Amino acid sequence: MELNSFAQFANLVSSRHSCRKYKDTPVDHDLIRTVLDTARLAPSACNRQPWSFIVLEGEQGRDICGRAYDREWIRTAPSFIIVCGHHDEAWHRPFDGKDHTDVDISIATEHICLTATTLGLGTCWVCNFDPATLSADLHLPEGVEPIVIIPIGYPDYDEQAPARKRKALDDILQWGVK
Ligand SMILES: Cc1cc2nc3c(=O)[nH]c(=O)nc-3n(C[C@H](O)[C@H](O)[C@H](O)COP(=O)(O)O)c2cc1C
């Protein structure tokens, strides 16, 4: 990878942050499709791609997502992507049966958030919602779980990325076996 590409990627990763205040401006469907097209390209265990994406917009989105996640800030978003995991399609590790749906969904979700950042759109991972309420409102069948709500829209503030706290690399890196 060229140094320039690395610098761009590093800049992208540090620009992505949780946006909790959005402008009213609607997000064009082509942009949402562009974002979701990169989620589609995410790797998944055994390439099972155990995911689907439900886009909600406007009042309907605010009602449904606000009911499952009752925070004023989420109601500022113009659009929402609900990332759904399909447990029956996902790879389960034969040794212990571990269901890899969450792992696959996480990668797809971060593709969405990073791509949105490149397009000037803000996002936030939201998992602290009531899954029963959301599943019922979305009429999700058995085996399909709403795993992440991603509000998406234009950030309603000027700074690129607020300061964020992270552990120091040396505190989390181990070379070899202790
Ligand atoms: C799996 C996961 C679940 C999260 N759930 C929520 C949530 O329910 N509500 C919320 O406001 N932020 C949520 N976040 C956002 C985190 O709080 C945020 O990513 C973290 O504080 C780091 O900040 P940053 O995203 O600005 O770098 C979640 C993030 C992840 C990865």
The ligand as a MOL file (V3000), in Angstrom:
LIG
                    3D

  0  0  0     0  0            999 V3000
M  V30 BEGIN CTAB
M  V30 COUNTS 31 33 0 0 0
M  V30 BEGIN ATOM
M  V30 1 C -21.4700 -2.5290 19.3990 0
M  V30 2 C -21.6830 -1.0600 19.6950 0
M  V30 3 C -22.8510 -0.6480 20.2830 0
M  V30 4 C -23.0920 0.7120 20.5140 0
M  V30 5 N -24.3090 1.1090 21.0020 0
M  V30 6 C -24.5410 2.4080 21.2140 0
M  V30 7 C -25.8190 2.8580 21.6650 0
M  V30 8 O -26.7310 2.0810 21.8760 0
M  V30 9 N -26.0060 4.1970 21.8500 0
M  V30 10 C -25.0160 5.1130 21.5910 0
M  V30 11 O -25.2460 6.3110 21.7630 0
M  V30 12 N -23.7850 4.7140 21.1410 0
M  V30 13 C -23.5350 3.4030 20.9450 0
M  V30 14 N -22.3200 2.9910 20.4570 0
M  V30 15 C -21.2980 4.0000 20.1510 0
M  V30 16 C -20.1500 3.9800 21.1570 0
M  V30 17 O -20.5560 4.5920 22.3570 0
M  V30 18 C -18.9460 4.6990 20.5300 0
M  V30 19 O -18.5480 4.0210 19.3670 0
M  V30 20 C -17.7570 4.7840 21.4700 0
M  V30 21 O -18.0690 5.5590 22.6070 0
M  V30 22 C -16.5350 5.3940 20.7830 0
M  V30 23 O -16.8360 6.6790 20.2670 0
M  V30 24 P -16.6980 7.0040 18.7200 0
M  V30 25 O -17.6560 6.1160 17.9510 0
M  V30 26 O -17.0870 8.4580 18.5970 0
M  V30 27 O -15.2960 6.7350 18.2940 0
M  V30 28 C -22.0890 1.6580 20.2100 0
M  V30 29 C -20.9050 1.2250 19.6130 0
M  V30 30 C -20.7070 -0.1040 19.3330 0
M  V30 31 C -19.4450 -0.5330 18.6210 0
M  V30 END ATOM
M  V30 BEGIN BOND
M  V30 1 1 1 2
M  V30 2 1 2 3
M  V30 3 2 2 30
M  V30 4 2 3 4
M  V30 5 1 4 5
M  V30 6 1 4 28
M  V30 7 2 5 6
M  V30 8 1 6 7
M  V30 9 1 6 13
M  V30 10 2 7 8
M  V30 11 1 7 9
M  V30 12 1 9 10
M  V30 13 2 10 11
M  V30 14 1 10 12
M  V30 15 2 12 13
M  V30 16 1 13 14
M  V30 17 1 14 15
M  V30 18 1 14 28
M  V30 19 1 15 16
M  V30 20 1 16 17
M  V30 21 1 16 18
M  V30 22 1 18 19
M  V30 23 1 18 20
M  V30 24 1 20 21
M  V30 25 1 20 22
M  V30 26 1 22 23
M  V30 27 1 23 24
M  V30 28 2 24 25
M  V30 29 1 24 26
M  V30 30 1 24 27
M  V30 31 2 28 29
M  V30 32 1 29 30
M  V30 33 1 30 31
M  V30 END BOND
M  V30 END CTAB
M  END
